[in-house]
Every structure is written in C-alpha cells, then in structure tokens.
Amino acid sequence: MRWLQFAIDVLSLGSAYALMALGLVIVYGILRLVNFAYGELIMVAGYTMYLVSGSGLPWLVMAACAVLMSVVAGIATDYVAFRPVRNKTITAVLITSFAFSTLLQNAALLFISPRPRPVPLPEIFSRTVEIGGVVTPARNLITIAVAVVMLGLFSWLMRATVLGIAMRAAASHFTMARMLGVPANLIISSAFAISGLLAGVVSLLWIGRIGTVVPGIGLEPLLIAFIATVIGGMRSLQGAVLGGFLLALIDTSLNYTLPQELLKFRDAFTFSLVILILLWRPEGLIKGPASGRRT
Amino acid sequence: MLEVEGLEVRYGAVRAVRGASFAVARGELVALLGANGAGKSSTLMAIAGAVRTAGGSVRLEGADVTGQRPERMARLGVATVPETRDVFPDLTVSENLRLGAFTRRDGAAEIAGDRARFLDRFPILAERADQSAGTLSGGEQQMLVIARAMMARPRVLLLDEPSLGLAPVVVDRVFGMIAGLKAAGLTILLVEQNARKALSVADRAYVMRLGRIEAAGLAAELGTADALKALYLGSDA
C-alpha cells in the first residue's frame, strides 16, 4: 500500500517534471540555447488564469486561453529576444534570454502585484480518490493522465509529421535541413511554440498545487527542467523525459526516507545525487543526436 | 542554366574564392576540379546559399539568385549534397528520404511513389529503410544523400566530393549513380579532387587553383592534357 502511494507520488511528480524538461529541451536541441525565459512562459499562463478568472467562462475555456497565451508568449520570445541576436555569439543570446525573463517578471510586478494572486481551479482538483486502499488527490492522477496524452501527442508529432521530422533533422544538421528547403524560421518558431504549449499545460498542473500565482512562479519549474535535462542529456528528447522522472524519484524517495529535521535540506541531498550521476555520465544518461553546430 | 560570375568568398581575411566565373548548361555535367583548398567547396556552398558571397553573382535560368538563403535555393530547384555527407543520423533512411521532398507541393502519394522507386533502385537502402541513417556505411550514406537530394526533383544538383573517403569499388558504384542521373537529363555541378573519376562522367570541366579558375575545357581534352598533372589534381591523376 505504501508502495502504491509511493508509485503514484513519483509518477505524478515525474509527469510534471518531464513536461517541464521537454519544453526546455525542445528549444535547446535546435538552438543550443537554454531559454532562461522558459519559466516566464509558465508565469504568463498563470496570470492569464488570474486575469480571466472573473469572466465566468467554464474552467476549460479559461485553461485553453492560458495555454494559448503561453504559446503566443513563446513565439514572441523568438521574435523579440532571439531573432535579432541569433547570429551573434552564444553569450549575447544567453544574456538576451536572461533580460527577457527579467523583463517579463518585472512587468508582472509592476502591472499586477508582487503579492500572490488567486487562480481559479476546477472542483475536481481538490477532490481525493481512493485506489487500492490509497487516498490520493485526484489532481495527481490528472497530472499523470495529462502527461500520458501530451507525451503521446508530442511523440506522434515528432515521428509522423513532416514538421516533426524536419525538427529532429534540424537538431542534428541545421544547415543541411535548410539546404533541403526547411525554413530556419519555421523550425525555430515551432520549437518556441511547442515550448510554450508545454509550459502552459505545466502551468495549469503546477499552479493547481498551490492555487496562486506570483511573479517568480517560473523559477522553480525552470530549475527543475534544467536539472532534469542535465541528468537526462541536454540534447535528447527521451533524455529529458527520463531525467524528469528520475529527478522525481530522487525527490520523492528523499521525502519518504529523510528524518524530519533533515527534510529542509532535501535539495542538498538531491543535488549531491545529481553530481554523482554526472560524475558517472557527464553527458547525461542519453546522448543526443550526433554533433551539429549552432545556427 | 547556372551562371556564376566573378564569385568571391571570404572567411575573415582569407580569400577562398577570387572571382570565379563559369557556367553549366541545361542537362550538362560540369566538373569543378582542383586540389584541396582550391576553393571548390566554397564555390559550391556559396551557390547553395550556405556560405555568404563577398562579391560576384549567381544566376539560375537568367534570374539573379546571389546570396539567397539555402532554403530559398532549395525551393528554386537547386539541390545540394555537401562533402560532409550530412545524413540525419537519428532519422531512419525512409525519414531522410521523406525530408528530401520537403519543398514539394504535389501529393503525398506522388512523394511516396518516388521514395519507393529509390528504395527499389538501391536495395541496400530498402533493406535498411527503417534503420537509423547513422548506422549506414560511408558508401551507403553517400547514396542516401544523393537519393535524398533527388527526392526534391531538382533542376540542378550540386555534388561536393562524392568520392571522399570511400573505397574504390564504392566510388565506382557512386559514380555509376551519378552517370545514371546525367543520362536522365539532370543538370549537375560536380566538385571533385579525384579528377580521373570526375572526367569519366563529365561533359566539361573547370580547374580551380587558389580560388581562381585556371583552366577550362571539354572533359575528353582535359583528361589527357599534361596541364592536368601540373595543376596538382588527385594523387591518381
């Protein structure tokens, strides 16, 4: 019974982590760029929920608006922050990504509030269900179900559509893909749009745990996504998912086993384990596509 | 079909191509010969739009296409096979071929038909259709990239060093493939260090040295000329 509880905890946390990591790595794989503004895509979806909460629309419609807004924000990231400096050094692009992240956070501070704002949650999020004698929030099962659907959809997109095949190709030989007629801008914008879609969905699940949104809400998911991709292999999509679940396994195991007084140091234990994993596999667990230059 | 005039390519202070001019007529196979570092590949990549031009012009059927982006050149019907032989290693052979048809707007059935024809013609590729392209041998990868380029139904094919690093028997097979494409009426610009091999399939050839065109002539004449040896062509020239 305890094991079932543990499994549900790992799977639900891992589902959220895996989606976060996938949203970060889809851009990294193509641009070789850690998009530090990724956390703000999650924030945008959260604030959209807050802003439309008075509209009286059904929750699903509000959720769709929120996800749509983070997709738009993702594409805007490309146009505003990256396209103008894409041919410059990696340092320039990295700094732009930090700047855009700070800009969005400060816009939220200035125009909304530094204080937490409530986000509407569907009634089902606060219900609990019992399976096999284990009582668990329905939210956890919803998270798992959503991740299964999203990962399935994502995998279908990458394998069965020409756009997906082109994106995988661009991740290994960007210039060659262009010489076959694949437009660079289409691939990069698509990557940012998918990143935004995943961030939006993650946002609903993540904020669903706490019910409020603050300007810095995106920092933790960004950090989790980053660590998960480092463990899994920065350039591998499968690695990102694997890394997400592994990180959730580590976190949950520590939650279950650490004595109360050590629990506040959990992250120190987590990172120690991450260091061990990286000493063993410096390139992450799954190697990405062979070589390839930045564009 | 393809006219290059006064083409210049620079990498920082290095002038890799210094005013190269040549032309390829419709249905012709023209070889661009020269030693390593003569500027052949830079010329080819500049035509493809993958390397920036510093001067001169490239015209495709009379229209100026100088400095176009690579995806635009592909759309205009110029297919490029770079010497780095870039298969997409994590994609299957079949997916690689599918991507070759990216610019085509005719139906999926037509594209699938072309893919089936290529797989028919190259049984080795057919056997490995669902295998990732990174697991193919060098010769198989070369055939795959040429087949992939042909999936676009291009008007002009730019081929860079197809013999590079391949065993002689495999080189023969690849050149058999190139001769077949020429026989089918395709316009081809072939960059090669292996002059004898290139001249065996070419109609005409230009010889590059230090970024300039040093000699030009019919393949049959150049193949026998003593000048060829003087120009430091491939070791077996």
Interface residues (C-beta under 8 A of the other chain):
Chain A: V162 I165 A166 R168 A169 S172 H173 T175 M176 A177 R178 M179 L180 G181 V182 P183 A184 P289 A290
Chain B: A48 G49 A50 R69 P70 E71 M73 A74 R75 A79 T80 P82 T84 D86 F88 P89 D90 L91 E95 N96 R98 L99 G100 F102 T103 G134 R148 A149 A152
